[in-house]
Amino acid sequence: MNTEEKNKEIDINEVAITLEVDSEVIAKVRSGEITHILMDISEDNQNLVLETVDGNLILVTDKMPTTFHGCYLYNNGEFPYAIKNSLSFLVLSSGDSDCITRIIDVDTMPGTRFNYQGAGKPIVEDADGDSCIWEVSFEVVPVPAEAKTYLMRWNPSISSFKEKNFEECVENMVHGMFRMNWSIYEWEEARRGDLFFMMRVGDDKAGIVFSGQFISDPYPLDDWAGTNKRRMYVDMIVTNSVEPGEKPFLSLEELQQAIPELEWAKGHSGVLLSDEIIDALVELLDKE
């Protein structure tokens, strides 16, 4: 099963919004030259990204304002509404082609500030105004149609990434994910946007414990183990994780029984998986 087929199982309208952009923007997003998509939250597009209940915008202000200004409420410099909880992707469309991107971070900031004069009336900028047009910046990574998938390995007893680091990452997740970097052995074909599964090894919690996506191409750094070697690393986001101390999504025993052709407990971190193994692994996860 390739990535394009798996994406068809998702109702993209429930987890994404589509933005019209130039084809040049799509090319730069795919190459990594552009990593952030900025949009103004105005009266025309507010419902694209703002959570609604029965057609009403949800305020996250400490106190309900006496005057409702739509999405233009200034709120003392704090973004006054909640980004849709289900918003996980942006679809960038140029008319000729589309590019699905995963949102990995969101930043909000006040843009043009003014005093609200009423619906349809012109905006006159005022540095002390009670309203503003907000800007939302989405940090994104493209989801390739034919992403490769890698098996990373983690042995907490010898790794520089300890159990306590795992606990801290899960505790401090932002937008349901956390970031890290990891050494990758078979790095030559790895690219930003590829997928991975993390295999815990070396103890009684062995198995698949989290998964996610690479958000960088491989790059060299000093060896995490402190030797004189140079290793290749990738930056990545974890989008699905077990709770620390809980059993893995798939145990070592389950993997060995269902897919015996791969040596799950031993080997390098960063092994490119075949399509056959990916299909079998996804099928196992779906059953769980």
C-alpha positions as CSV (number, residue, x, y, z in Angstrom):
1,M,0.0,0.0,0.0
2,N,1.6,3.3,-1.0
3,T,1.1,6.6,0.7
4,E,-1.3,7.9,-2.0
5,E,-3.6,4.9,-1.3
6,K,-3.4,5.4,2.4
7,N,-4.3,9.1,2.0
8,K,-7.5,8.1,0.2
9,E,-8.7,6.6,3.4
10,I,-8.8,10.0,5.0
11,D,-11.6,12.4,4.4
12,I,-9.4,15.4,3.6
13,N,-12.2,17.8,4.0
14,E,-12.5,17.0,7.7
15,V,-8.8,17.5,8.5
16,A,-7.6,20.0,6.0
17,I,-8.3,23.3,4.3
18,T,-7.4,24.3,0.7
19,L,-5.4,27.4,0.0
20,E,-4.9,28.9,-3.5
21,V,-1.2,29.6,-4.1
22,D,1.2,30.1,-7.1
23,S,2.8,27.0,-8.6
24,E,6.1,28.5,-7.6
25,V,5.1,28.3,-3.9
26,I,4.3,24.6,-4.2
27,A,7.7,23.9,-5.8
28,K,9.4,25.7,-3.0
29,V,7.4,23.9,-0.3
30,R,8.4,20.6,-1.9
31,S,12.0,21.6,-2.0
32,G,12.1,22.9,1.5
33,E,12.8,26.5,0.5
34,I,9.4,27.5,2.0
35,T,8.5,25.9,5.3
36,H,5.8,28.4,6.6
37,I,2.5,29.4,5.0
38,L,1.1,32.7,6.2
39,M,-2.5,33.7,5.9
40,D,-4.6,36.7,7.2
41,I,-7.6,35.8,9.2
42,S,-10.3,38.2,7.9
43,E,-14.0,38.2,7.8
44,D,-13.9,36.4,4.5
45,N,-11.9,33.4,5.5
46,Q,-12.3,33.1,9.3
47,N,-14.5,30.0,9.2
48,L,-11.8,28.1,7.3
49,V,-9.5,27.9,10.4
50,L,-11.7,28.8,13.3
51,E,-13.6,26.2,15.3
52,T,-17.4,26.7,15.3
53,V,-20.2,25.3,17.3
54,D,-23.7,25.8,15.8
55,G,-22.2,28.5,13.6
56,N,-20.7,30.5,16.5
57,L,-17.0,31.1,16.9
58,I,-15.5,29.7,20.1
59,L,-13.8,32.4,22.2
60,V,-10.8,31.6,24.2
61,T,-10.7,34.9,26.1
62,D,-10.7,34.8,29.8
63,K,-13.8,37.0,29.9
64,M,-16.5,37.3,27.3
65,P,-16.4,40.8,25.7
66,T,-19.4,43.1,25.9
67,T,-19.1,43.9,22.2
68,F,-18.7,41.0,19.7
69,H,-16.3,42.0,16.9
70,G,-16.2,38.7,15.0
71,C,-12.7,37.6,14.3
72,Y,-11.5,41.2,14.6
73,L,-11.5,41.3,18.4
74,Y,-8.0,42.4,19.5
75,N,-8.1,40.6,22.9
76,N,-5.0,42.4,24.2
77,G,-2.7,40.8,21.7
78,E,-3.8,37.3,22.2
79,F,-5.4,35.4,19.3
80,P,-9.1,35.3,20.4
81,Y,-10.2,32.0,18.8
82,A,-9.3,28.4,18.7
83,I,-7.8,26.8,15.6
84,K,-9.9,23.9,14.5
85,N,-8.9,20.9,16.5
86,S,-9.2,18.6,13.5
87,L,-7.1,20.8,11.2
88,S,-4.0,18.7,10.5
89,F,-3.2,19.4,6.8
90,L,-3.1,22.2,4.3
91,V,-3.8,21.5,0.7
92,L,-1.9,23.9,-1.5
93,S,-3.6,24.3,-4.9
94,S,-2.2,26.2,-7.9
95,G,-5.0,25.1,-10.3
96,D,-2.7,22.8,-12.2
97,S,-1.5,20.8,-9.2
98,D,-2.1,20.2,-5.5
99,C,0.3,19.5,-2.7
100,I,-0.8,18.0,0.6
101,T,1.2,19.3,3.6
102,R,1.1,18.3,7.2
103,I,0.8,21.1,9.7
104,I,3.6,20.7,12.3
105,D,3.2,24.0,14.1
106,V,0.9,27.1,14.3
107,D,1.8,30.6,15.3
108,T,-0.6,33.5,15.6
109,M,0.2,37.3,15.6
110,P,-1.8,40.5,15.3
111,G,-1.6,42.2,11.9
112,T,-3.4,45.4,11.0
113,R,-5.0,47.0,14.1
114,F,-8.0,49.3,13.8
115,N,-11.3,50.3,15.5
116,Y,-14.2,48.2,14.3
117,Q,-16.8,50.5,12.6
118,G,-19.4,47.9,11.7
119,A,-19.9,45.3,9.0
120,G,-19.0,46.5,5.5
121,K,-17.5,49.7,6.7
122,P,-13.9,50.6,5.7
123,I,-10.9,49.8,7.9
124,V,-9.0,52.8,9.2
125,E,-5.7,51.7,10.9
126,D,-5.3,52.7,14.5
127,A,-2.3,51.5,16.6
128,D,-4.6,51.5,19.7
129,G,-7.7,50.1,18.0
130,D,-9.9,47.5,19.6
131,S,-9.7,45.1,16.6
132,C,-7.2,43.7,14.1
133,I,-6.8,41.4,11.2
134,W,-4.9,38.4,12.6
135,E,-2.1,36.5,10.9
136,V,-1.7,32.8,11.3
137,S,1.5,31.1,10.2
138,F,1.4,27.4,9.6
139,E,4.7,25.5,9.6
140,V,4.3,22.6,7.1
141,V,6.1,19.6,5.6
142,P,4.9,18.1,2.3
143,V,3.4,14.6,2.3
144,P,4.9,12.9,-0.8
145,A,2.7,10.7,-3.0
146,E,5.3,8.0,-2.8
147,A,6.9,8.4,0.6
148,K,9.5,5.8,1.8
149,T,9.2,4.3,5.2
150,Y,12.0,3.5,7.6
151,L,12.4,1.4,10.8
152,M,14.3,3.3,13.5
153,R,15.6,1.5,16.6
154,W,15.8,2.7,20.2
155,N,17.5,0.9,23.0
156,P,17.0,3.1,26.1
157,S,19.8,1.3,28.0
158,I,22.5,2.6,25.6
159,S,20.9,5.5,23.8
160,S,21.4,9.2,24.6
161,F,17.6,9.4,24.5
162,K,16.6,7.9,27.8
163,E,13.3,6.9,29.3
164,K,13.0,10.3,31.1
165,N,13.5,12.1,27.7
166,F,10.7,10.1,26.2
167,E,8.4,11.0,29.2
168,E,9.3,14.7,28.8
169,C,8.6,14.7,25.1
170,V,5.2,13.1,25.5
171,E,4.3,15.4,28.5
172,N,5.3,18.5,26.4
173,M,3.7,17.7,23.1
174,V,2.6,20.7,21.0
175,H,-0.4,20.2,18.7
176,G,-0.4,16.5,19.5
177,M,3.2,15.9,18.4
178,F,6.8,16.3,19.5
179,R,10.1,16.8,17.6
180,M,13.4,15.1,17.8
181,N,16.4,14.1,15.7
182,W,17.7,10.5,15.2
183,S,20.6,8.8,13.5
184,I,19.8,7.1,10.3
185,Y,21.9,4.3,8.8
186,E,20.4,3.8,5.3
187,W,20.3,7.6,4.7
188,E,21.1,7.8,0.9
189,E,17.5,7.7,-0.3
190,A,15.9,9.3,2.8
191,R,14.2,12.6,2.1
192,R,12.1,15.2,4.0
193,G,8.5,13.9,4.1
194,D,9.4,10.2,4.4
195,L,7.8,8.2,7.2
196,F,9.1,6.1,10.1
197,F,8.2,3.6,12.8
198,M,10.3,3.5,16.0
199,M,11.2,0.1,17.3
200,R,12.0,-0.1,21.0
201,V,14.5,-2.9,21.7
202,G,16.5,-4.3,24.6
203,D,13.9,-4.6,27.3
204,D,10.5,-6.1,28.1
205,K,8.7,-3.2,26.4
206,A,10.2,-4.0,23.0
207,G,7.9,-3.2,20.0
208,I,6.7,-0.3,17.9
209,V,6.3,2.7,20.4
210,F,5.8,5.7,18.1
211,S,5.8,6.8,14.5
212,G,5.9,10.0,12.5
213,Q,7.5,11.8,9.6
214,F,11.0,13.2,8.6
215,I,11.0,17.0,8.5
216,S,14.5,17.3,7.1
217,D,16.8,15.7,4.7
218,P,19.7,13.7,6.3
219,Y,22.6,15.8,7.6
220,P,25.9,15.0,9.3
221,L,26.7,15.5,13.0
222,D,29.0,14.1,15.6
223,D,28.3,10.6,16.9
224,W,25.7,10.6,19.7
225,A,27.7,7.8,21.4
226,G,30.8,10.1,21.7
227,T,33.1,8.4,19.2
228,N,35.1,10.2,16.5
229,K,32.7,9.0,13.8
230,R,30.4,11.2,11.9
231,R,26.8,10.0,11.7
232,M,23.9,11.1,9.5
233,Y,20.8,12.3,11.2
234,V,17.2,13.4,10.4
235,D,14.9,15.8,12.2
236,M,11.5,14.3,12.7
237,I,8.1,14.8,14.2
238,V,6.3,12.1,16.2
239,T,2.6,12.1,15.5
240,N,1.5,8.8,17.1
241,S,3.0,7.6,20.4
242,V,2.2,5.2,23.2
243,E,2.2,6.6,26.7
244,P,5.6,6.0,28.5
245,G,5.4,2.8,30.4
246,E,2.5,1.4,28.4
247,K,2.7,-1.6,26.1
248,P,3.8,-0.9,22.5
249,F,1.4,-0.6,19.6
250,L,2.8,-3.9,18.4
251,S,5.0,-6.1,20.6
252,L,8.3,-7.7,19.5
253,E,6.6,-11.1,19.7
254,E,3.7,-10.0,17.5
255,L,6.1,-8.6,14.9
256,Q,8.3,-11.7,14.9
257,Q,5.4,-14.0,14.5
258,A,3.6,-12.0,11.8
259,I,6.6,-10.7,9.8
260,P,9.5,-13.2,10.5
261,E,11.5,-12.2,7.4
262,L,12.7,-9.0,9.2
263,E,15.1,-9.1,12.2
264,W,13.1,-6.7,14.4
265,A,15.2,-6.9,17.6
266,K,18.7,-6.4,16.1
267,G,20.3,-4.1,13.5
268,H,20.9,-0.5,12.7
269,S,18.5,2.4,13.3
270,G,17.2,3.7,10.0
271,V,16.4,0.7,7.8
272,L,14.5,1.2,4.6
273,L,11.4,-1.0,4.6
274,S,10.1,-2.9,1.5
275,D,6.6,-2.3,0.3
276,E,5.7,-5.9,1.3
277,I,6.8,-5.3,4.9
278,I,5.0,-1.9,5.1
279,D,1.8,-3.5,3.9
280,A,2.0,-6.2,6.5
281,L,2.9,-3.8,9.2
282,V,0.0,-1.4,8.4
283,E,-2.4,-4.3,8.3
284,L,-1.2,-5.4,11.8
285,L,-1.6,-1.8,13.1
286,D,-5.1,-1.6,11.6
287,K,-6.1,-4.7,13.5
288,E,-4.9,-3.2,16.7
